[in-house]
């Protein structure tokens, strides 16, 4: 089977590529960098293409997995639109005879409350979404409205984590100061997370069940209390039992607001803070019933491999200061 993966140099794209290469499939990766990441099995072929620029040739494969996106904490709406919507439109218009399209979306298309959210909730009150969430939702609708692909899947994970992550864990490591972790006192006790292996399992289920096309939340099978999960994850990365310095809610919010004005810290943002403090629960019943999704991995299952991987690339401080070393 030939599979095209956009954003192959990213965390999710690279790990999907490696799984499918190991299973004997032919991979064509697309990325804007000059060379393919060293995280990826060299058996993959590579096409350098900045998707913000219209393509000039047609792409043909059995499956395309679109994981390329801009997912920063900061950025203008136009930047997110160009990377997440314009890029998706350019990609769609280069596809020829590709029966299955899988879009790696995000739970940021939801406005969370205390209840588990189902897939249909993304259409409700979306004016309060981040620029990232708004543009990912527009990209989803663009894909749904495109008529040139028989089977289309939209997968919505929540904070994908695991070995080779270059986004979430480096941000958490930036909260370490003098052997202590500086965190908000009001860490959420109700959050869904998605192990990378669980997510790739869901991708495989989509490919094997094309007639079950649709939109699916994809997470681990249990919610987490970050008061427990976060120290465990950071101990895995650093090898240390870090003492927590818990900042009261009001002071934390003042720090977030000040950082929006003068950007004194890359680890503080309203979007990033929400990932730590807001209830965010996804209902995965739809994926379980329709796809047969049965997540096997939980966060504790990732600790040993994260520890080994971080040590293999030079230790947590080097990783924190330059996550691209892991490329």
C-alpha positions in Angstrom: 0.0 0.0 0.0 1.3 3.5 -0.9 0.6 6.1 1.8 1.3 9.8 1.6 2.0 11.6 4.9 2.1 15.4 5.1 4.0 17.0 8.0 6.1 13.9 8.1 8.9 15.7 10.0 6.6 16.4 12.9 6.0 14.2 15.9 2.8 12.6 14.8 3.7 12.3 11.1 7.1 10.8 11.8 5.7 8.1 14.2 2.9 7.2 11.8 5.5 6.8 9.0 7.7 4.5 11.1 4.8 2.3 12.1 3.6 1.8 8.5 7.2 1.3 7.1 7.7 -1.4 9.7 4.5 -3.0 8.5 5.9 -3.1 4.9 4.0 -0.1 3.3 5.5 2.4 0.9 5.7 5.9 2.3 6.0 9.3 0.6 6.5 12.0 3.1 5.8 15.7 2.5 7.5 18.5 4.5 8.8 22.0 4.0 12.3 21.3 5.4 15.1 20.5 2.9 15.7 17.1 4.3 13.6 14.4 6.0 13.9 14.1 9.8 16.4 11.6 11.1 13.6 10.2 13.3 12.1 8.6 10.2 13.0 5.3 8.7 15.2 6.2 5.7 13.1 3.8 3.6 10.5 6.6 3.2 10.6 8.8 0.1 10.5 12.5 0.6 9.0 15.5 -1.2 10.0 19.0 -0.2 6.8 21.1 -0.5 5.6 24.0 1.5 1.8 23.4 1.3 1.1 27.1 1.6 2.2 27.3 -2.1 0.0 25.6 -4.7 1.3 22.3 -6.0 2.2 21.8 -9.7 1.8 18.0 -10.0 -0.8 15.4 -9.1 -0.3 13.0 -6.2 -1.6 9.5 -6.3 -1.7 6.9 -3.5 -3.9 4.5 -1.7 -4.1 6.7 1.4 -3.2 10.2 2.4 -2.7 11.2 6.0 -2.7 15.0 6.4 -0.8 15.9 9.7 0.9 19.1 8.6 -0.3 22.1 10.6 0.7 25.2 12.6 0.1 24.5 16.3 1.9 27.2 18.1 0.7 29.0 21.3 1.2 32.4 19.6 0.5 33.7 16.1 -2.0 35.8 14.1 -5.2 34.4 12.6 -3.7 35.0 9.1 -0.7 32.8 10.0 -2.9 30.0 11.3 -5.2 30.3 8.3 -2.4 30.1 5.8 -0.9 27.1 7.4 -4.0 25.2 8.3 -6.6 26.2 5.7 -4.8 27.4 2.6 -2.4 24.5 2.9 -5.2 22.0 3.1 -6.9 23.5 0.0 -3.7 23.4 -1.9 -3.2 19.8 -1.0 -6.7 18.7 -1.9 -6.4 20.2 -5.4 -3.3 18.1 -6.1 -4.9 14.7 -5.3 -5.7 12.2 -8.0 -7.3 8.8 -7.4 -6.7 8.7 -3.7 -9.6 6.8 -2.0 -8.9 7.5 1.7 -8.1 10.8 3.3 -7.3 11.0 7.0 -7.0 14.4 8.6 -5.2 14.9 11.9 -7.3 17.5 13.5 -7.4 18.5 17.2 -9.6 18.8 20.3 -9.0 22.5 20.1 -12.1 22.7 17.9 -14.2 22.3 21.1 -15.1 24.7 23.9 -14.8 22.5 26.9 -17.0 22.6 30.0 -17.4 20.0 32.8 -19.0 17.4 30.5 -17.4 15.0 28.0 -17.7 16.5 24.5 -18.9 14.5 21.6 -18.0 15.1 18.0 -21.0 17.2 17.2 -20.2 19.8 19.9 -17.5 21.4 17.7 -20.1 23.4 15.9 -21.5 25.0 19.1 -20.3 28.5 20.1 -17.0 28.3 18.2 -16.4 32.1 18.4 -14.4 31.5 21.6 -11.9 29.2 20.0 -8.2 29.9 19.7 -6.9 30.9 16.2 -5.5 27.3 16.0 -8.9 25.8 16.8 -10.8 28.0 14.5 -8.6 27.3 11.5 -8.5 23.6 12.1 -12.3 23.6 12.2 -12.4 25.5 8.9 -10.0 23.0 7.4 -12.2 20.1 8.6 -15.2 21.6 6.8 -13.1 22.2 3.7 -12.3 18.5 3.6 -15.9 17.4 4.2 -17.1 19.6 1.3 -14.4 18.4 -1.1 -16.0 15.9 -3.6 -12.9 14.2 -5.1 -12.3 11.7 -2.3 -14.6 8.7 -1.6 -13.7 8.1 2.1 -12.8 10.9 4.5 -11.8 10.6 8.2 -11.3 13.4 10.7 -9.5 12.4 13.9 -9.4 14.7 16.9 -6.8 13.7 19.5 -6.1 15.6 22.8 -2.5 16.5 23.5 -0.7 13.7 21.8 2.3 12.5 23.9 5.0 9.8 23.9 8.6 9.2 22.8 9.9 11.7 20.2 7.4 14.4 21.2 8.8 17.8 20.4 6.0 20.1 21.5 4.3 19.2 24.8 7.1 17.8 26.9 9.6 20.6 26.0 7.1 23.2 27.2 6.6 21.3 30.5 10.4 21.1 31.0 10.5 24.9 30.6 8.5 25.2 33.8 11.4 23.7 35.8 13.3 26.3 37.8 16.1 25.5 40.2 15.1 21.8 40.5 11.5 22.7 41.1 8.5 22.7 38.8 6.5 25.9 38.7 2.9 25.1 38.0 -0.6 26.6 38.6 -2.2 25.5 41.8 -5.5 24.8 39.9 -4.2 21.9 37.7 -7.1 20.1 36.1 -8.1 16.8 37.6 -10.1 15.9 34.5 -8.2 15.8 31.2 -8.1 13.5 28.2 -4.7 12.7 26.7 -3.7 10.6 23.6 -0.7 8.3 23.6 0.9 8.3 20.1 0.5 4.6 19.8 -3.2 4.7 20.5 -3.5 7.4 17.8 -1.7 5.4 15.2 -3.9 2.4 16.0 -6.9 4.6 15.2 -5.3 5.6 11.9 -4.9 1.9 11.0 -8.5 1.2 11.9 -9.6 4.0 9.5 -7.6 2.5 6.6 -9.0 -1.0 7.3 -12.6 0.3 7.6 -13.1 2.9 4.9 -16.9 2.7 4.9 -16.8 3.8 8.6 -15.7 7.3 7.5 -16.5 10.2 9.7 -15.3 12.3 12.6 -13.8 10.7 15.7 -12.4 11.7 19.0 -9.3 9.7 19.8 -7.8 9.5 23.3 -6.6 7.1 25.9 -9.3 5.1 27.6 -9.1 7.0 30.9 -9.0 10.6 31.9 -6.1 11.9 33.9 -5.5 14.0 37.0 -2.6 16.3 36.1 -1.6 16.5 39.8 -0.6 12.8 39.4 0.3 12.5 35.7 2.4 15.6 35.4 5.0 14.8 38.1 5.3 11.2 36.7 5.9 12.5 33.2 8.5 15.0 34.3 10.3 12.4 36.5 10.5 10.1 33.5 12.1 12.9 31.4 14.5 14.2 34.0 15.1 11.3 36.4 14.3 13.7 39.3 11.5 13.9 41.9 10.7 17.5 41.4 9.2 19.6 44.2 6.2 21.5 42.9 5.8 25.3 43.4 2.1 25.9 43.0 1.1 29.4 42.0 -2.4 30.6 43.1 -4.9 31.1 40.3 -5.0 34.9 40.5 -1.2 35.3 40.4 -1.0 32.7 37.6 -3.5 34.6 35.5 -1.7 37.8 36.0 1.5 36.1 34.8 -0.3 34.8 31.7 -1.7 38.3 30.9 1.7 39.9 31.4 3.4 37.4 29.1 0.8 38.1 26.4 2.1 41.7 26.4 5.9 41.3 26.6 6.5 37.6 25.9 9.1 37.1 28.6 8.5 33.3 28.6 7.9 30.7 25.9 6.3 28.4 28.4 3.5 30.8 29.5 0.6 31.4 27.2 -3.2 31.4 27.6 -3.5 28.5 25.2 -0.8 26.5 27.0 -2.3 27.4 30.4 -5.7 26.1 29.3 -4.1 22.7 28.6 -3.0 22.5 32.2 -6.0 24.0 34.0 -9.2 23.4 32.1 -11.4 20.3 32.2 -11.1 18.7 28.8 -12.8 15.4 28.4 -13.5 13.7 25.1 -16.1 11.0 24.6 -14.6 8.2 22.4 -17.7 6.1 22.3 -18.2 6.8 18.6 -14.7 5.5 17.8 -15.1 2.4 19.9 -18.5 1.5 18.4 -17.9 2.3 14.8 -14.2 1.7 14.3 -13.6 -0.9 17.0 -11.1 1.4 18.7 -9.7 -0.1 21.9 -6.8 2.1 23.3 -4.2 -0.1 24.9 -1.6 2.5 26.1 -1.8 4.8 29.2 0.6 7.5 30.3 2.4 5.3 32.8 3.2 3.0 29.9 5.3 5.7 28.2 7.6 6.6 31.2 10.4 4.2 30.5 10.6 4.8 26.8 10.5 8.5 27.3 13.3 8.3 29.9 15.5 6.2 27.6 14.8 8.4 24.6 15.6 11.7 26.4 18.8 10.2 27.7 19.8 9.0 24.2 19.6 12.5 22.8 21.7 14.2 25.4 19.5 14.6 28.5 16.5 16.7 29.4 18.2 20.1 29.6 19.5 19.8 26.1 16.2 18.5 24.9 14.3 21.4 26.7 16.6 24.0 25.2 16.6 22.7 21.7 13.8 20.2 20.9 14.9 20.1 17.3 17.9 18.1 18.3 15.5 15.2 18.3 15.0 15.5 14.6 
